Amino acid sequence: MPVMITARARAQFDRLQSSKSGYPRIEILAGGCNGFEKVFSWSDEPADDDIVLSTADGKILIDPTSHDLLDNAIVDYVSDLAGSMFVINIPEAASTCGCGASFSL
């Protein structure tokens, strides 16, 4: 199943793209306190092998390796007492760290 981007996350990605040049990128990197780290960054241009997810007003970039690790993941944008942020829920994760920034499979 592909990565699912919620309506809240798509709207926030679109807001960001309207005020910046380039594209938001979702990456899964080796590291963090639990094996893999979830990272949101910004790219000037898509790489040749990027998977490009479309929103109403822009695009979201994911490299192929990260896309494989994000199978069945849900990307959301939440606002709570800790602040406003993008979060990724990965159902296949065996464990996550306390802050939710890293996970293991």
N, C-alpha and C positions, 0 to 999 in steps of 0.2 A: 504494500500500500504506500502511496506517495506521502510526502510531508504535507500536513494540513496547516494552513495559515488561517487563524480565526479572523473574523471581520474586524475585531478591535485591532489586531496586529496589522492587518492590511491597511487600515485607516491610518495608523501611526506611521507605518513605512511610507505611505503616500505623503503625509504631512512633512516628514523628514526630507523626502526627495524634492518637495516643492521649495525648500529653503536651502538646499545644498546641491552641488553638482556631483555626479557619480551615482553609485548604486550601493545599497546595503548588502552586506555579505554575512551569511551564517556559516560558521566553521566549527568543526569538531577537531580539536588538536590533542595530541598525546600530552599528558601532564595533568595538572591539577592534583588535588589531594586524593582522588579516587580513580585515576587511570586515564580518563578522557575529560577534556575541558570544553564547555560550550562557550563560543566566542561570537560576538556581534562586532563587525567592523565595517569599514567603508572602502570601496574600490572605485578607482577612476573609470575603468573599463572592464567588461567581462573578459575572462580568459577564454581561449578557444574551446576548452573542454568543460566550461561551467554549465551547470543546469540552471536555466533561467525560469523563475516563477514570475508570472505576470500579476500585477495588481491593477487597480483602476487607472492609476496615473504613473506607474513606473514598473520597475523590475526588482526582484530579489535574487541574488546570486548565491549558488551553493556549488562547491567543488564536488567532483564525483565521489571521492572517498568519504567526505562528510555526508553526502546524500545517502550513501549506503548505510552509514551509522544512524541516520535519521529516519530510517524506515519506520513508518507508523507514528512518527513524532507529531506532536501538536505544538505549534508556535503561537503564543498568545501575548497580549500586552495587558499588564495588570497595574492597578493603582491601589495601594493600601498604606498602612501606617509606615511601612519601611520605605515607601517611595513609589515611583512609577518606573516600570522596566519591562523589557521583553523577557519571557520565560519559555523554556522548551521542556515539554513533558515527553519523556521517552519511555513508553510502556515496557520495552524489553530490557531496561536497565536493571541489573541485579541489585545495585545499591547506588545511593547518591550521598554527597556530602551534606553537612548541615545547612549550608547556605544555598544548595541547589545548583552551584556553578559547575560541578563535575560529577561524573558517574562512572560506573564500571559495568561491563556486560557479562 
